[in-house]
Amino acid sequence: MERHLLFPDEPVAFEFLAGSPASPYFITCDHASQRLPRVLGTLGLSQADLERHIAWDIGAAGLSRKLAVALEATLVLQPYSRLAIDCNRPLIHEGSIAARSEGTGIPGNQAISSEDAELRAREIFNPYHERIGLELDERKARNAPTVLLLVHSFTPVYHGVSRPWHAGVLYQRDRRLGQALLSALRTEPGLVIGDNEPYWVSDDSDYGAIVYGEGRQLPHVELEIRQDLISDDAGQTIWAERLARHLQAIVPELLQAQALAGSAAAQRPD
């Protein structure tokens, strides 16, 4: 009999919210929840640990939903904890199924078998990314412009050190959207915006920005917002409105430049 990770009454491995077909914005939220598949129990952790950043990106789901409304965007969220499997890590990365996170050992992830790792990938990681891929394929088929926003959050304090940034703008080789949004956010008085801080995008440690952004040559940016600023509805509203305002000022010009570049390339002789 084939083994399963998720029971029939548990949520599927993605939550999909359709946006306006006319909106270019496509949002993903990889770490939307601290929920664990029932068969995994608590992975040996206390409820207090499961409420921490090691299990999910606090505030990211609420911010993503509000931003999707403001931009009429399509949104795909991942409803299981990154402690089951991290959907923003390549499957070969050591943090794909973390044995330790921020100094905390994860008992249920110690010495996990290859069969159990494959089961988590098959029932969480793969369906989530397959749905994202299908939606992006559909947009490409109808020649719809797409701007990818990857929403995350970070802790105010890490290993006892306070982090000064209110938000971080992350990107790697494709800087089109990242640098424009960074410049725009830095015009706001009182905000400290990190340029690839407190994290950065890399081929080894990131999945969405690499596979969907760079891999599909889509304008994209990974957003990191400090958790104490978006831990409640009011903070999520402020940041959703702020990000939407700047994106709506930046993106039309960016897409126009992209369309012109594509048209010029199509007219060049072979």
Secondary structure as UniProt FT lines:
FT   TURN            8..9
FT   STRAND          15..17
FT   TURN            21..22
FT   STRAND          25..29
FT   TURN            30..31
FT   HELIX           38..40
FT   TURN            41..44
FT   HELIX           47..50
FT   TURN            53..55
FT   TURN            58..59
FT   HELIX           60..71
FT   STRAND          74..77
FT   TURN            82..84
FT   TURN            87..88
FT   TURN            91..92
FT   TURN            94..97
FT   STRAND          100..101
FT   TURN            102..103
FT   STRAND          104..105
FT   HELIX           107..109
FT   TURN            110..111
FT   HELIX           114..120
FT   HELIX           121..125
FT   HELIX           126..141
FT   TURN            142..143
FT   STRAND          147..154
FT   STRAND          157..158
FT   TURN            159..160
FT   STRAND          161..162
FT   STRAND          167..170
FT   HELIX           176..185
FT   TURN            186..187
FT   TURN            189..190
FT   STRAND          193..195
FT   TURN            203..205
FT   HELIX           209..214
FT   TURN            215..217
FT   STRAND          220..226
FT   HELIX           227..229
FT   HELIX           233..267
//
